[in-house]
Amino acid sequence: MRAFEAASRHLSFKKAAEELHVTPAAVSQQIKALEEYLGLPLFRRLTRALELTEQGAAMLPKVREGFDCFAAAVDCTRQPGEDVLTVTAPPSFAARWLLPRLPRFAAASPNIKLRLSSSPEAVDRRGQMREREGGPVDLRTAASALAIRYGTGNYPGLLVERVFAPDWVPVCSPRLLEQAPALREPEDLARYVLIHDETIEDEERQPSWQEWLAKAGVSGIDARQGPRFSNAVLAVEAALDGQGVALALKPLVAADVAAGRLVIPFGVSVPSPYAYFLVMRRAVADRDSVTAFRNWLLAEARAVNVPNSA
């Protein structure tokens, strides 16, 4: 079963063997023995690839759930009375949305020890969770680990709940509005630097100034000009510094807009193709710390309200 689970995750006998510290031949023999016992094939052996059969794909979630239950039971026994909750999130979400709210969670749940981690791997790559690499947190081995992902929500074998689906809005420093030339209409963006956020690697899903300008009814502006940043934190910092106008996820700049550090000069927005999702293993879903964090997070998400004008 360990060989089957590892080979299914990696879709490679070689990588499964490296993880289990055995030879690829040993993994192949284990899979063959399991297939003989079940009386049906679990994998299709292609020329340069390996893929699950329909029966193998149906069997995999239950096998993982069983391993999850074993891992959770062992962890609870090893660390009795200690409840450490590990949460991993995209850097921009962790820094600009989650972190400022954590004092409220600490006040509501003082007995829960929270460990917050950020990782760019918490953003889907080309629309899919990198399941074969275990995702941003190894949810199979961390007993109380949760992940907040920015993506499509298609994460097989895990419990998934949508937190919220944000919109992209233009933001800039109020100091920028005090300078010439004036920024009163969307057409005025032709005289401003456009800041690009490349948090999403898939170009077809990245926030697009071209899409925003088209929705605003503006043409004749070079939507490709301006600096590009690998994550939203850097793009927003550039906007705060007065370097130009950025497209930003509205909930992530709410605090800056409310405090007057940023303004949203126009009411036009475009929806993000991704949403934020809370992802967890079934084996930990009923833990008190997980339930407390889930309920708190979703309550905070329902309260999201961003001013929509400068």
C-alpha positions in Angstrom: 0.0 0.0 0.0 2.9 2.4 0.8 4.4 1.6 -2.6 1.0 2.2 -4.3 0.4 5.5 -2.6 3.9 6.8 -3.4 3.8 5.7 -7.0 0.4 7.2 -7.4 1.5 10.5 -6.0 4.7 10.7 -8.2 3.4 8.7 -11.1 6.8 7.2 -11.2 8.2 4.0 -9.7 11.7 5.6 -9.7 10.6 8.6 -7.6 8.5 6.4 -5.3 11.6 4.2 -4.8 13.7 7.2 -3.9 11.1 8.3 -1.3 10.8 4.8 0.2 14.6 4.1 0.1 14.2 0.9 -2.0 14.9 0.1 -5.7 12.5 0.8 -8.5 12.3 -2.9 -9.1 11.2 -3.5 -5.5 8.4 -0.9 -6.0 7.4 -2.6 -9.2 7.2 -6.0 -7.5 5.1 -4.6 -4.7 2.7 -3.1 -7.2 2.5 -6.3 -9.2 1.8 -8.3 -6.0 -1.0 -5.9 -5.1 -2.5 -6.1 -8.6 -2.4 -9.9 -8.5 -4.1 -9.9 -5.1 -6.8 -7.5 -6.3 -7.1 -9.3 -9.7 -7.0 -6.0 -11.7 -4.4 -3.5 -12.9 -3.8 -0.3 -10.9 -1.5 1.4 -13.4 -1.1 1.7 -17.1 2.6 1.4 -18.0 3.2 3.7 -21.0 6.4 4.2 -22.9 7.6 7.2 -20.9 4.9 7.7 -18.4 2.8 6.0 -15.7 -0.9 6.7 -15.1 -3.6 5.3 -12.8 -6.3 3.1 -14.2 -9.9 3.9 -13.3 -9.7 1.3 -10.5 -6.4 2.7 -9.2 -7.8 6.3 -9.2 -10.9 5.1 -7.3 -8.8 3.3 -4.7 -6.2 6.0 -4.0 -8.3 8.5 -1.9 -9.3 5.7 0.6 -5.7 4.5 0.8 -4.5 8.0 1.6 -7.3 8.5 4.1 -6.2 5.3 5.9 -2.6 6.5 6.1 -3.8 9.9 7.3 -5.7 8.3 10.2 -2.6 6.3 11.2 -0.4 9.4 11.1 -2.9 11.5 13.1 -3.2 8.8 15.7 0.5 8.4 16.1 1.0 12.2 16.3 -1.6 12.6 19.0 0.0 9.8 21.1 3.5 11.2 20.6 2.6 14.7 21.7 -0.3 14.4 24.2 -1.9 17.6 25.3 -0.1 19.8 22.8 -2.1 21.3 20.0 0.1 23.1 17.4 -1.7 24.2 14.3 0.4 24.6 11.2 -1.1 26.9 8.5 0.6 27.6 5.2 -0.6 30.3 2.8 0.6 32.3 -0.2 3.1 35.0 0.8 0.8 37.9 -0.2 -2.3 36.4 1.5 -0.3 35.6 4.7 1.4 39.0 4.9 -1.4 41.4 3.8 -4.6 39.6 4.8 -4.1 36.8 7.4 -1.3 38.2 9.5 -3.1 41.5 10.6 -6.1 39.4 11.7 -4.2 36.8 13.8 -4.4 38.7 17.1 -8.2 38.2 16.9 -7.7 34.4 16.5 -5.2 34.3 19.4 -7.7 36.1 21.6 -10.5 33.8 20.6 -8.4 30.6 20.9 -5.6 31.3 23.4 -4.8 27.6 23.9 -4.0 26.9 20.3 -0.3 27.3 19.3 -0.4 28.6 15.7 2.5 28.3 13.3 2.1 30.4 10.2 4.2 29.6 7.1 4.2 31.2 3.7 5.2 29.6 0.4 4.8 30.5 -3.3 4.0 26.8 -3.8 0.6 27.7 -2.2 -0.4 29.2 -5.6 -1.5 26.8 -8.3 0.8 26.2 -11.2 -1.0 26.2 -14.5 -4.3 25.7 -12.8 -3.4 22.5 -11.0 -2.1 21.6 -7.5 1.2 19.9 -7.8 -0.1 16.8 -6.2 2.9 14.7 -7.0 5.1 17.0 -5.0 2.9 17.0 -1.9 1.7 20.6 -2.3 2.9 23.6 -0.1 2.7 21.5 3.1 3.0 17.8 3.3 -0.5 17.3 4.4 0.0 13.6 4.7 2.5 13.8 7.6 1.7 17.0 9.4 -1.0 16.1 11.9 -2.8 19.4 12.2 -1.5 21.1 9.0 -3.8 23.2 6.9 -3.1 25.0 3.7 -4.7 28.1 2.2 -4.3 27.9 -1.6 -4.9 30.4 -4.3 -6.1 28.4 -7.2 -8.9 26.4 -8.9 -10.0 24.3 -5.9 -9.3 21.0 -7.7 -7.3 19.1 -5.1 -8.2 15.4 -5.2 -8.2 13.5 -2.0 -8.4 16.6 0.3 -11.2 18.5 1.9 -11.6 21.8 0.2 -13.6 24.9 1.2 -13.7 28.2 -0.6 -12.6 31.2 1.6 -13.4 33.9 -1.0 -13.0 34.8 -4.7 -11.4 38.2 -5.0 -11.5 40.8 -7.8 -8.5 42.7 -9.3 -8.7 46.5 -8.9 -6.3 49.3 -9.8 -4.5 50.9 -6.8 -1.9 53.6 -6.4 -0.4 55.9 -3.8 -2.5 59.0 -3.0 0.7 61.0 -3.6 0.5 59.9 -7.2 -2.8 61.6 -7.6 -1.4 64.9 -6.4 1.2 65.0 -9.2 0.7 66.0 -12.8 -0.6 64.7 -15.1 -4.0 64.2 -13.6 -5.5 60.8 -13.1 -9.2 61.4 -13.4 -10.3 59.0 -16.1 -9.1 55.6 -17.1 -7.7 57.1 -20.4 -5.3 59.0 -18.2 -3.4 55.8 -17.4 -1.6 56.3 -20.8 0.6 58.7 -18.9 1.3 56.4 -15.9 3.5 53.4 -15.3 1.5 50.2 -15.1 2.7 47.7 -12.5 2.3 44.0 -13.3 1.8 41.1 -10.7 3.1 37.7 -11.9 2.2 35.7 -8.9 0.2 33.4 -11.2 2.7 31.8 -13.5 0.2 30.8 -16.1 0.1 33.8 -18.4 -3.5 33.1 -19.5 -4.6 33.4 -15.8 -2.5 36.4 -14.7 -4.2 39.7 -13.9 -4.2 41.6 -17.2 -4.1 45.3 -17.7 -5.3 44.7 -21.2 -8.4 42.9 -19.8 -9.0 45.7 -17.3 -8.6 48.5 -19.9 -11.0 46.7 -22.2 -13.6 46.5 -19.5 -13.1 50.2 -18.7 -13.7 50.9 -22.4 -10.2 52.2 -23.0 -8.1 51.5 -26.1 -4.8 52.8 -27.4 -2.8 52.2 -24.2 0.2 49.9 -24.3 -0.9 47.4 -21.6 2.5 45.6 -21.6 4.6 48.5 -20.5 5.8 48.8 -16.9 7.7 46.7 -14.3 6.8 43.1 -13.5 7.0 41.5 -10.1 7.1 37.8 -9.1 4.6 38.2 -6.3 1.8 40.5 -5.1 3.7 41.8 -2.1 6.3 43.4 -4.3 3.7 44.8 -6.7 1.8 46.4 -3.9 4.9 47.8 -2.3 5.8 49.4 -5.6 2.4 51.0 -5.7 2.7 52.2 -2.1 6.1 53.7 -3.1 4.4 55.8 -5.8 6.1 53.9 -8.7 2.9 53.5 -10.7 -0.6 52.0 -10.7 -0.9 48.2 -9.9 -3.6 45.7 -10.3 -4.1 44.2 -6.9 -6.5 41.7 -5.3 -9.0 43.9 -3.5 -9.1 42.1 -0.2 -5.3 42.2 0.1 -5.2 46.0 -0.1 -8.3 46.7 2.1 -6.3 47.8 5.1 -4.1 50.1 3.0 -7.2 51.7 1.3 -8.9 52.1 4.7 -5.8 53.8 6.1 -5.4 56.1 3.1 -2.0 54.6 2.1 -3.5 53.4 -1.2 -6.5 54.6 -3.3 -8.7 52.8 -5.8 -9.0 55.5 -8.5 -11.6 53.8 -10.6 -14.5 51.5 -9.7 -13.9 49.0 -12.6 -12.7 45.6 -11.4 -12.0 42.2 -13.1 -12.6 38.9 -11.4 -9.7 36.6 -10.6 -9.7 33.2 -12.3 -8.5 31.8 -8.9 -10.0 31.9 -5.4 -8.6 31.2 -2.0 -9.4 27.8 -0.6 -8.9 26.2 2.8 -7.4 22.7 2.2 -7.0 19.9 4.8 -6.8 16.2 5.2 -9.9 14.3 6.2 -8.1 12.8 9.2 -7.6 16.1 10.9 -10.9 17.8 10.0 -12.6 17.1 13.3 -9.7 18.3 15.5 -10.7 21.1 17.9 -7.9 23.4 16.6 -8.8 22.8 13.0 -12.5 23.5 13.6 -11.7 26.6 15.6 -9.4 28.0 12.8 -11.8 27.1 10.1 -14.8 28.8 11.7 -12.7 31.9 12.6 -11.2 32.1 9.0 -14.6 31.8 7.3 -16.1 34.4 9.6 -13.3 36.8 8.8 -13.8 36.2 5.1 -17.5 37.0 5.3 -16.6 40.3 6.9 -14.4 41.3 3.9 -15.5 44.8 2.7 -13.1 47.0 0.7 -13.8 50.7 0.0 -14.2 51.0 -3.8 -13.2 54.6 -4.5 -10.5 57.1 -3.8 
